Amino acid sequence: MNFLRGVMGGPSAGPQPSGAETIQKLCDRVASSTLLDDRRDAVRALKSLSKKYRLEVGIQAMEHLIHVLQTDRSDSEIIGYALDTLYNVISNDLEEEEQEENLPKQVDDLGSQFTEIFIKQQENVTLLLTLVEEFDFHVRWPGVKLLTSLLKQQGPQVQQIILVSPMGVSRLMDLLADSREVIRNDGVLLLQQLTKSNAAIQKIVAFENAFERLLDIITEEGNSDGGIVVEDCLLLLQNLLKNNNSNQNFFKEGSYIQRMKPWFEVGDDNCGWSAQKVTNLHLMLQLVRVLVSPTNPPGATSSCQKAMFHCGLLQQLCTILMATGVPADILTETINTVSEVIRGCQINQDYFASVNAPSNPPRPAIVVLLMSMVNERQPFVLRCAVLYCFQCFLYKNQKGQGEIVSTLLPSTIDATGNSVSAGQLLCGGLFSTDSLSNWCAAVALAHALQENATLKEQLLRVQLATSIGNPPVSLLQQCTNILSQGDKIDRRGSKVQTRVGLLMLLCTWLSNCSIAVTHFLHNPANIPFLTGQIAENLGEEEQLVQGLCALLLGISIYYNDNSLENYRKEKLKQLIEKRIGRENFIEKLGFISKHELYSRAAQKPQPSFSSPDHMMFDHEFTKLVKELEGIISKAIYKSSEEDKKEEEVKKTLEQHDNIVTHYKKVIREQDQELEELKQQVNTLKSQNEQLQATVTQQVSQIQQHKDQYNLLKVQLGKDTQHYNSHGETFQMNGIPLEEVSKLKEELEEWKNKHELLQGQLREKDSVIEKLKSSQLEMGTTEQSSQTSKSGGLDLNNELQKELETLRSQIQLQSTEIIKLQSENQKLQLMNTAADPVLGDSSATAAKNPEVEGRLLQEVKDLKSEVKALSEEKASLKQHLDSCNSTVAILQDQKSKLQQEVAESKKEQDDLLVLLADQDQKLSALKNKLKELGEPVEDEDDIESGDQGDDDEDGEEEEQD
């Protein structure tokens, strides 16, 4: 209250104005009246006075108004009046006719001070959040406006109160779903203030489905053609996404980037854009840049760039880039946006290289943009944007760098002159009379050489025709010629700017390229020029040039390969000592990093300058200076002996690196071999499992066949007994005799087929015997190679065991087949015994028809049994085929094992040779030790001693 008294007090004394007395009476009425209507009328009167008597109402009525909000919540009308009154007191948004020239500062102080009083009790903000939840328009809308004003005045404090309030942010998110546009739009403004510079609230708002709702509002309002509501939504989206990696990732994962594509659909007629559309499109482009900003984590930026390419957003931006009638500021921002979408992303850079302008004949978009960059009539900001686009196109893009440099090489220049290439435009800008074009072309060409030693060497081949009748000169020579001429050429703009650009190009070109340094030193005028520039005492403008000359001379020393006798490292250092002085040289070199423009350029990749005169340094060049400044300072103070030692160390390191790379290659090859061996082991294991499965299946099938055979044998025994007992009935009918003859023929076929099967079994037995003999030989070789390859022996032993089990199973199968053959022979004997009975049956046939029917039925049964036997024969044949395949697989495994044994034997021989060499060396060392008088124990003595100890221990144990 002391503050309020100070505000009310003033230098003049006298009676208070009638307005203050009225406000006091109204406050008493609000506080003491028992009727709701009286309180409502009093609050309405305070609202009408709150704009004119803002100070008095705020001082006297704020406490009563807060009390009304707490006690009279059942009456929406009085709550609305109270909220409006508080808004008028706290808000600084006064009407224009009420503002005076000397009031703004006082107004700002009043708003923040009244806000501080209101939020001093955190319950007031919590109460306001509950009122915002009310659906009544007269309560919700004033509550939204009041909360927005509080956030404008004391943002961080109110944000913290809302953050700790239960469901505070979620309550406010419901405003975006309100069907009344006024509340929805003011809710967007409220969320703008709420999300400023508060990452925690930004995350909560984002995960409350804010992206979906805001994008829906933008679509409903007509995208870029919408009104100020679209602008407010875009500003809120920027608050949520800028410098917030979590929300950016959520935006990308939610496929919201795809929904941005319709924003940039422009028609053929782009004339007459409204100011609101320009603002909306400008904010939309800035939102795209927020997602792919170079300051974001590289992984997040790369994923957003790829998503923009796959959804067609980059293609849409390139369409705007090449469209006609687009406003200049939108075109500039589009170029900057495309630059950051393609920066460091190979797929996007390749697409941008394929974009053509709609001209006749079509020209690449890069060429059209470079034409704008070297054209001095174009706006300065547009030229800076084109330079940034070219830099981003070449950033980590060796393919694009090679394409740009190739347009300068003699073999690729268009002799007809019908088309202009990027290289020709850069050379034209490099040697024009406009200093800004010189600087931009030099920086662009330096980016084409960035971190690419091959292109630096290729660029030395570029030859330029300076004038008719004179021989061509190299590009490097022409750059140094222009640099040495200095002020003699009449240029538009800053003359220092041209020299700074050329020196940056030369420093980038010569760094980490000894061949380029040799070409530079081959011109006898270059070193005297540099030393002369460094040694002079010039003004502040020339100090920057002196520092760059010192950097170029230091690069010529550090990357010098001493191929030119007159310009060896030591001689150049002596020249600096005599003409400049080492301390003076280091001081001039430090002028670069101490310059104000250097610090500005080092902050971010985009070249943003207030005027062309401030355009001196490039962001990538500042990295090069930071890297080389300390190295050059050390190199100047090094002696020739230290240089020699350093060169030797470099050579040793190179050799070491070569050895390391060789061993890495060997290890890589061994890893590949190990992987192949593992795969082979896995395949062998799988084959083994398959073989085991087939063997178990065959065993089960054999058991089934055995059971079926036993059943058939029992049935046939019964049938033969029946035939012997009823042999007389066969003499009465001639038809069964034909059936019996057929049965005899089928039995003969069975006999022949069994003989064939026996021959095949004999062949398989011989093959198995051969495998046994080969396995015995393999066993002897495996015992000899046991010390050299234990892992392979284990695998071989397992395979041998599996092979033995397979052999035993095959032998069991062969014995089963022999049993079947013996049983078949018994059946044949029984058949032959039954034949005479069948022959005599034709003469003595019986007359009983019942007996004939029974005989026919039995013959049919015999035929079915013969069919079953033939099916069993087919299954046995299939079993033999499977045995054949098993034997073939075993033979293959045997050959592989033989190969492995041969390899292990070879390795054993190598180890034996190594052991012999080691024994010889050990014996020689023992002899030397004996000659020197050192006691040496032989291994035999040690072994005998150990055996003696063991014997003594054994005797003691026996005694015990």
TIVO-479178 format. One record per residue (C-alpha): x, y, z. Coordinates in steps of 0.02 Angstrom, whole numbers, plus 50000, padded with zeros to 5 digits. Layout:
BEGIN
XYZ...
This chain:
BEGIN
500005000050000501485011650021501755010349833499925014949800500035029949914501595035649824500725034249657499205043949717500215057349804500835072249705501605089349721499945098649715498805099149868496935101349873495285091949878495185075149789494275074649622492455069349619492915053449523493925046749669492485050149790491285041049674492445026249662492595025549851490705025449870490525011849739491835001249827490915003249993489324998249905490124982449833490824977850002489304981350111487754978850004486794962850037485754963249878486564955449724485764968449610486554982649707488264974549700488054971149514487614989349480489094995249580490304983849486489554989549320489865007649371491675003449419491914995749248491325011649162492535022049267494015010149254494705016849090494655035149138495125032849321496245017549300497395021649445496015025349571494985009949524496514998949534497015005549705495305005449788494284992049699495484977649659495264969049825493364970549817493314964149638494334948649685493124945749829491664946649705492514933549596492654922049746490894924149819489704928449675490144914749551488324909849532487954926249441488864926549275488434944849242489304952049395490794940349365490944947049187490894965149248492234961649378493374953049252493164967349127493584980049263495164970749313495664969249130495474988249106496534991349260497944978949218498004980049028499044993148939498004992148780497205009448798496235017948662497215029848552496255045348601496655042348784498525040648757499695055548774501495057348724502165057748902501125043148967501785026848891503145023849020501955027549164500635016149085501865001649071502345003749254500525003849310500104987949216501584978149283501324984549461499464980549465499874963349392501154960549529499844964649661498574952849581499744937849567500494940349739499144928549799499314913349686497524908449726496944923049618497734915249462497024898149507495314906249529495494914249358495904897249281494294889949352493294904649283494044901849110493294884449114491534891849122490594890148958489644906548981490274919048853490174933748975491334924749095492514915248982492984928948861493434942248993494384928849089495424924548935495824942748902496294945949084497444930649091498274936048927498594953248999499354945749157500534935349050501054950548950501484960349107502294946949217502554932049100503794920849194502924922649361501184918849292501884904249189502594896449345500944898149438499984890149293501284876449278501104870949459499214872549455498324855649432497814853749249498184872249223498854870849045497554857848996496134869449045496794882848931497004870548786495114868248784494954886048719495544880248546494034868748534492764882548574491484884748436491444903648463492814910948354493104925948466493564915048614494554903048505495574917048427495904925348594496384908148660497734907248525498394924248585498354917948765499374902448719500614913448625501014922748785500954906848889502244897448783503534911248768505264905248824504594890848930505084873748864504074864148995502444872748950502854871048765503004852148784501364850848881500444861348751501174850948609500664834548688498914841348718498634839648530499014857948493499814854348324498274845448259497094859248317498154873648252498394865648082496524862548072496204881048109497454886347975496614874947848494874881247894495434899347876496144896347701498004893247730499044907847666497484916847602496774917547779496704932547893497594937548051497004921648138498194911648026499594923448075499234920848260499224901948239500874902348147501664912948283501064900348412501794886048310503454895148304503434896948493503114878348512504464872648390505894885148400507374878448498506304864048564507014847648499505694837048584504254846248501505144846148333505334827448341503504825648393502984836748248503954826048124503404809348197501594815148193501704817548003501284835948021502644840947896501574833347758500154845047805501244860247770501354856847584499664864947537500254881247616501454884447472500304880847325500344896547216499464899647052500124906046887499514923646921500464929847073500064948247054499134958347185499544948547342498774956247497499884961947640499124948647754499524934747629501334940647618501444940547807500664923247820501794915747688503314923847768502884915847936502574899047851504294899547772505054904147939504164889248018504974877647890506664885347931506384882248116506274863448080507874862847975508894876248061510794872848064510754875848252509644860448279510434843448314511084836048149510044820248163508404829648188508794841748047509224827647927507624817947963506564833647936507474837247773507134819847707505314820847760505124837347666505834829447509504754813847516503134823447546503484835547402503734851047509505444854747434504744853147259503374865547304504654877947371505674876447211504094880247113503894896647209505754899947180505554898946992503824907146982503544924546912502694938947002503174933247177503544948147294505384951447324505364948447512504434931847489505674926747354507144930847468506424921147613506014906547497507834905947440508404905747621507154891947661507694881147513509494883947567509224876447739508124862347673509534856247559511014860347673512034844647704510684832947635511314823747481509634818447412508944836247424510524843547349510414831547202508604836447173509014854947180510394852447051509084845046932507864859646947507734870246789507034887646768505534889546650506554898546516506934895246334508104886046328507904879246505509314883946623509774876046789509084885046940510854886847009511414896546854509904908046864510224911647047512074915047017511594927446881510604936847014512054936047137513324944247020512074957046956512364973147052510614979547011509794966147117509324970047298510694967147426509664955047533509234944647379511074943147332511504937747509510124924647502510774917747337512534916547409511854907247559510894895447444512474891747344513464888647504512134876647569512094867647402513964864247414513994860347602514644842447621514234839547438515804833747347514774828847195514084846547178515804854047208516514843447068515104848746949515434867246984517324865846962517124855246805516244869846719517894879446734519044865946666519584867346483518844850646430517064854946484516884873246432515564875846297516494881746144514934888046056514534900346195512664896946183512464893446369513224901546521513924889846654514084892346840515974893146827515914906846697514734917046805515874915246955517404920546856516424935246785515914940746958517684938047025518454950146900517044962946882517164981046938515854978647076516694974847242515174965747312515134954247159517004951047184516734946247365515214935047333516054926047187517654923347287516704916147436515634905147323517184898347235518024895347404516524884647456516744874447297518494870047361518044867447544518864851747615519204844647441521064843247399520724835047230519724849947166521044861947231522304853347119521114852846971520744871346985522584874946952522264869446771521024883646739521704896046610520974913346578521134924046422521434941546489521564950946324521744947746138523514943646085524154939746261524434921846319523174914946444523584915246628523044903546765521614907846882522814907947029523964920146940522524931646893521914932147074523644937147135523804950146995522164958547046522684957647227524364966147193523574979947088522514985147237521905003147223522405005247041520774998046977519245009146988517874999247077516135002547140515994999547326517294995447456519034992047385519524982947543518064970947514518794964747350520504961247425519744952647577518724941247463520234936647356521314933447509519974922147584519894912547420521794910547413521914905147595520554891947569521364886247406523134884447476522684876747645523064858147652523664857947469525554857947446525434858247255524414874347260525694881947380527084877447258526144885747114525874901247221527704902347271528264899647091527744917447053529204927947118528114943247148526944935347276528064933947430528774951747415527004958347398526404949247555527914954447660527724972347600525884972847648526224965447820527714976747859526824993147820525965003347954524245006947881522565012947947521225002848033520374998047869521984990547803522354980747961521134967347907522054965347741523714964347835523044950547946522434940547796524114942947708524974936247864523794921247864524164917747680526044918847710525884907247860524924894647755526314895547624527564891047760526584877547851526004868047695527654870447602528424854147541530144862547512530104858347327530704876047279532464879547340532254898447355530624896947454530974883447579530184884547751531784890247835532124904047710530354910747723530504911147913532144920647898531294932847780529924935947909531234938348046532204951247945530824961447862529354959847981529864952348146529054937248224528124946748359527484959348232526944945148117525964936448257525174953148305524604956348126523944938548116522884941848271522004956548187520804944248102520044936048254519954952348350518914960948217517074964248257516464958048088517404941748115516434938748276514774942148189515154930248046515674916348165513964915848249512904907548113513104901047934511874912947852512704928947790511624942747867512354960247853511544977047880512474984847732513674979047594515144987547681514974975547829515114960347714516904955047751516984937547825516194920747784515644908547919516634893747853518184904547835518094909248019518234890648059519784889547950520574904548038520204897048208521034880948155522594888448074522994903248186523794893148325524644881148205525464895148107526024904148266526924888348323527654885148150528454902548143529444899548303530014881948257531824879148206532384869048056532834854348166531104854448243530374855048068531394840048019530864830748174529064835348140529204829047962529964812948025528574811248151527304814248012528104800847905528154788948052526334792548088525904789747906526814773147909525954768748071524284773347996524674762447845525114747847958523544750548060522474751247903523324735447840522954726148002521194732948002520984725847829521694709047884520544708948036519074713247926519494698947809519684687047956518014692748024517244688947856518034671747855517414668548032515674673547980515764661747831516374647547942514984651048066513744650347924514484633847866514364626748042512564632348053512164624247885513014608047940512024608348101510414610948006510864596847887511254585648035509584589548113508714585747949509634569147934509174564448111507374568748076507364558147918508174543548011506884544048150505514544948020506244530047927506384519948088504564523248126504074518247948505084502147962504214498048124502534500948041503024489747895503614476348017501954476448107500984475747945502094461447885501784451448043499914453648022500004447947841501054433047890499764427448018498354429847894499274419947759499594405647882497744404547918497344404947732498524390447692497734379847828496034383847756496624378847583497274362047646495634358247735494554362847587495694357047447494344345947374493244360847332494524367547206494144352547094492364358347059492684375246977493894380746837493884399546870494934399147030496314390146935496574405546823496634416646974497924405447055499004405946898498954424946904499494424047084500944413047035501494425446902501424439747026502444429547150503764426747014503834445546985504044447947172505484435647171506374444947029506144461747112506814455047277508354448847186508614466447115508414473647288509694461547356510944467147222510654485347267510914481247450512564472747410513134488447318512634499347466513564487647584515144489747480514944508647484514744508247673516294497447690517274510147588516634524047701517184514047853518944511947785519034530547741518434535047915519804524347990521094533747887520324550247939520424544948120522314542348107522564559248023521464567648152522544560548293524104568148214523294585348195522494585848366523694598848436523434611148292521564611448268520544605548416518964614948364518884606648193519194589248271517724591348386516604595148238517344580348140517094568548289515284573748302515034570848117515904553748131514754548748273513244553948173513914544148023514154528448131512364529748193511744531648014512754516347962512054506048104510294511348057510614506747875511274489547931509714487148035508664491447883509654479047777509364465247906507514469347905507494467847715508394450847727507074445047850505734450547728506594440847589506664425047697504834426847738504464428947553505404412847515504354403747645502804410147560503434403947392503744386547466502004386347536501334391247366502284377347279501594364847406499844370747369500054369247178499754349947163498244351547271497584364847154497984353447003497014338647070495544349447117494944350546935494544331846928493634330347093492524345447107491164345747239489384349747211489104361147359488784379247297489074386647468490854380047470491184387947297490624405047359491774403847507493224399247393492894414247278492864425747428494524418847489495314421347317494764439547319495554441247492497174434147423497154446847281496954461247403498384454447507499484453547352499084471747316499584476347493501214467047468501554476747308501254493147401502464487547535503714483847398503534501547331503794508847504505344498247527506004504847363505724522747421506644518447580508124512247478508124528347378508204538347539509644527447595510524531447431510324550147462510974548047641512514539147577512824553047449512704566247585513914556347693515144555347549515064574247528515374576647714516824564547704517634574647564517424590747664518184582547817519654576447715519954594247655519894600847833521094587247891522314591747752522234610047803522504605647986523974594647938524734609147844524494620647993525274607348105526804606647993526964625548003526824624848192528134611248201529314622048099528994636748216529264625648368530904619348296531484637148267530964641748444531904626848516533464631948421533324649748486533044643548664534544631948655535624646048588535054657548728535414643948858537164641648787537464660248799536854660448978537984645849020539454654948941539054670049048539064659049203537204659749239536424643649309535254636149184534114621349217533694609849075531914604649045532374586449066533104590149238531564599949286530424585949227531444572849318531374583549474529514585149459529334566549434530414563649588529294574749690527774565749625528534548849672528914554949847527134561149867526474544449807527544534949934526944546050074525144542850026525454523950025526234524850196524734534350259
